[in-house]
Amino acid sequence: MNLTKPIPTRFETERLLVRRYELADEQKLFEAARSSIAEVFEFLPWCHPDYSIEDSRSWLKTILPNWREGSAYSFGIFDPGSKELLGGCGINQIDEHPVGNLGYWITSAHTRKGIATEAGRTLARFGIKHLGLQRIEIVMSVENPGSRGVAEAIGATYEGRLHNRLSLHGRAHDAFLYSITPDDITS
């Protein structure tokens, strides 16, 4: 993607600080992931029972190269006061059309508080306005009602059920597909 303006690395919403992850976040990411394995692992296999500080460190080292390549933009979602990591979100799988995939996860202690919705809306705006995406997709297992609820709360458009779209833990899952386009974004 040919971008002429600088890409923002942080946003503030009414309740959140959404900023690009830094290498210094490794302990916060490790603790947040470890505290959420029971709920997150089923749908996000990266957050597995043996998740280690090295997993955090290794993944955080991919953030800057992915930004430079324009292939993925990953953000931590933080409480602006305490600086606690509440979860993460990002746009990845960006292709030449230009289309990207929006993803999100929230720590177990902070689910059902509208955090993913607030961060997801902000990230959708970021993708359309700063990355020039013409379409953002949100894809989730049909067995993940929480993620579907977030997509709907963000205002994404339901487009259908995709058969055998995801492979999670060696098992094929049907997925729901939602989209966001520039016409869906308000200022």
C-alpha positions in Angstrom: 0.0 0.0 0.0 1.3 3.4 -0.9 0.6 5.7 2.1 1.6 9.4 1.9 0.6 10.5 5.4 2.2 9.4 8.7 0.3 6.5 10.3 -0.8 7.2 13.8 0.5 4.8 16.4 -2.0 5.7 19.2 -5.5 6.8 19.7 -7.5 7.8 22.7 -11.2 7.0 23.0 -13.6 8.0 25.7 -12.2 5.3 28.0 -9.2 3.7 26.4 -5.7 4.3 25.1 -5.2 2.2 22.0 -1.5 2.2 21.0 1.0 0.3 19.0 2.6 -2.4 21.1 6.2 -1.9 22.2 8.9 -4.4 23.1 8.6 -3.0 26.7 5.0 -4.5 26.8 6.3 -8.1 27.0 5.5 -8.6 30.7 2.0 -7.0 30.4 1.2 -9.1 27.3 2.4 -12.2 29.0 0.3 -11.6 32.1 -2.8 -10.6 30.2 -2.5 -13.7 27.9 -1.8 -16.1 30.9 -4.8 -14.7 32.7 -7.1 -15.3 29.8 -6.1 -18.7 28.4 -9.2 -20.5 29.7 -11.5 -18.2 27.7 -9.4 -17.2 24.7 -7.6 -20.4 23.7 -10.6 -22.0 22.1 -10.8 -19.3 19.4 -7.3 -17.9 19.5 -4.7 -20.7 19.6 -1.8 -18.3 20.1 -3.0 -17.9 23.7 -2.2 -21.5 24.6 -1.7 -23.3 28.0 2.1 -23.2 27.6 2.2 -19.5 26.6 5.5 -18.1 27.8 7.3 -14.7 28.2 9.3 -15.8 25.1 6.0 -16.1 23.1 5.3 -12.5 24.1 8.8 -11.3 23.2 8.9 -13.1 19.9 5.6 -11.8 18.8 6.3 -8.2 19.9 9.5 -8.3 17.7 7.2 -8.7 14.6 5.2 -5.5 15.2 7.6 -3.0 13.7 8.6 -5.1 10.6 4.9 -5.7 9.9 4.1 -1.9 10.2 7.0 -1.2 7.8 5.8 -3.8 5.3 2.2 -2.6 5.7 1.0 -6.1 6.3 -0.3 -5.8 9.9 -1.0 -3.1 12.4 -1.3 -4.4 16.0 -2.3 -2.4 19.0 -2.6 -2.9 22.7 -5.7 -1.7 24.4 -4.8 0.0 27.7 -6.5 1.7 30.6 -5.2 5.3 30.3 -4.9 5.8 34.0 -3.5 2.5 35.3 -1.8 1.6 32.0 -3.1 -2.0 32.5 -3.3 -4.0 29.3 -7.0 -4.8 28.7 -6.6 -6.7 25.4 -5.4 -6.2 21.9 -6.7 -5.4 18.4 -5.3 -5.0 15.0 -5.8 -5.1 11.3 -3.8 -7.8 9.4 -3.9 -9.9 6.3 -3.9 -6.7 4.3 -3.9 -7.3 0.6 -3.7 -5.4 -2.7 -7.4 -4.9 -3.1 -7.1 -3.1 -0.4 -8.8 -5.3 2.2 -7.8 -6.1 5.7 -9.0 -8.3 8.6 -9.9 -6.7 11.9 -9.4 -8.8 15.0 -9.7 -8.2 18.8 -9.3 -9.9 22.1 -10.0 -8.8 25.6 -8.6 -10.2 28.9 -11.0 -12.3 30.8 -11.3 -9.8 33.6 -12.5 -7.1 31.3 -15.0 -8.8 28.9 -18.5 -7.6 28.5 -17.6 -4.0 29.2 -17.7 -2.6 25.7 -14.0 -2.4 25.4 -13.6 -4.5 22.2 -16.5 -2.5 20.6 -14.9 0.9 21.5 -11.5 -0.2 20.3 -12.8 -2.0 17.2 -14.8 1.1 16.1 -11.6 3.2 16.5 -9.6 0.7 14.6 -12.1 0.4 11.7 -11.9 4.2 11.3 -8.1 3.9 11.4 -8.1 1.3 8.6 -10.4 3.3 6.4 -9.0 6.8 7.0 -5.3 6.1 7.5 -4.6 2.9 5.6 -7.0 3.6 2.8 -8.8 0.3 3.0 -11.9 -0.1 0.9 -13.1 -3.0 3.0 -12.4 -4.4 6.4 -13.5 -8.0 7.3 -14.2 -9.5 10.6 -14.3 -13.3 10.6 -15.1 -15.5 13.6 -16.1 -19.0 14.4 -19.9 -19.5 14.5 -19.2 -20.9 18.0 -17.9 -17.6 19.3 -21.0 -15.5 20.1 -19.0 -12.9 22.0 -17.0 -12.0 18.9 -20.1 -11.9 16.8 -21.7 -9.5 19.3 -18.7 -7.2 19.1 -18.9 -7.1 15.2 -22.6 -6.2 15.4 -22.0 -3.6 18.1 -19.2 -2.0 16.0 -21.8 -1.7 13.2 -20.3 -4.2 10.8 -22.6 -5.7 8.1 -23.3 -9.4 8.3 -22.5 -11.0 5.0 -22.9 -14.7 5.6 -21.7 -18.0 6.9 -18.5 -19.4 5.4 -18.3 -23.2 5.5 -15.0 -24.7 6.9 -13.4 -21.2 6.9 -11.3 -21.6 10.0 -9.2 -24.4 11.4 -8.9 -24.3 15.2 -7.1 -27.0 17.1 -7.2 -29.3 14.0 -11.0 -28.9 13.5 -12.8 -27.1 10.8 -15.1 -24.3 11.9 -17.7 -22.5 9.9 -17.3 -18.8 10.3 -19.5 -15.7 10.2 -18.3 -12.9 7.9 -18.9 -9.2 8.7 -17.6 -6.2 6.7 -17.0 -2.5 7.2 -16.6 -0.2 4.2 -16.0 3.6 4.0 -19.7 4.2 3.8 -20.1 2.6 7.2 -17.7 4.9 8.9 -18.9 8.2 10.5 -16.4 10.8 11.6 
